[in-house]
Amino acid sequence: MGSLVCRVELHKKNGIIITVENNDDNITQTMVFDGKTIITTNAGSDETSVITQATDSITIKCKDFLLDADTITCKSTGSAVHDSKDTFKITSSKDMTLDSHADLKADAKSDMKLSASAINASSSSGDVKISGTNVNITAKIKAGIESKKLDLKGNISAKMGGGLVDLTGKKTNIKGSALTTIEGGIVKIG
């Protein structure tokens, strides 16, 4: 690298301008203190990064932003927004906690997938609702539903089938308001 061209300009109206020019690599670095903002610019032939510091804000514009630290803490007394025009990924090598003291909403315009070695979904005091055009629940070994009161209803029709079907209870009622049919190769009652 050849010699650098360095300038410090002092202006009563424009403030202080510090400039470093690297003509070999076509890079110009400037810091401008204009009495209102501090603007740091690193301009190359292809890309330019700019840091603008005002009394109430700091703006960083660059092609690639990397924050590398042992511990990172971000706090906001107001709203916080993370907006990506491309993919957005959060990864943790250890436990991850997502906590809201109010509502928590997740919305996907396309598919949403949730997978884990074990999933436990519960509501401490309210209802749990699952709805969709079609809802399919599949268990590879066993599916269990347990409740103090269980209502299974199909507004048009309801079907239950299996290799072996048992209906048991202290009191069991089978009723059809229009027609009741019980049939089989062998029918045993009593």
Summary of the structure (lengths in Angstrom):
residues: 190
radius of gyration: 33.6
end to end distance: 100.5
largest distance: 106.4
contacts: 198
relative contact order: 0.05
helix: 0%
strand: 20%
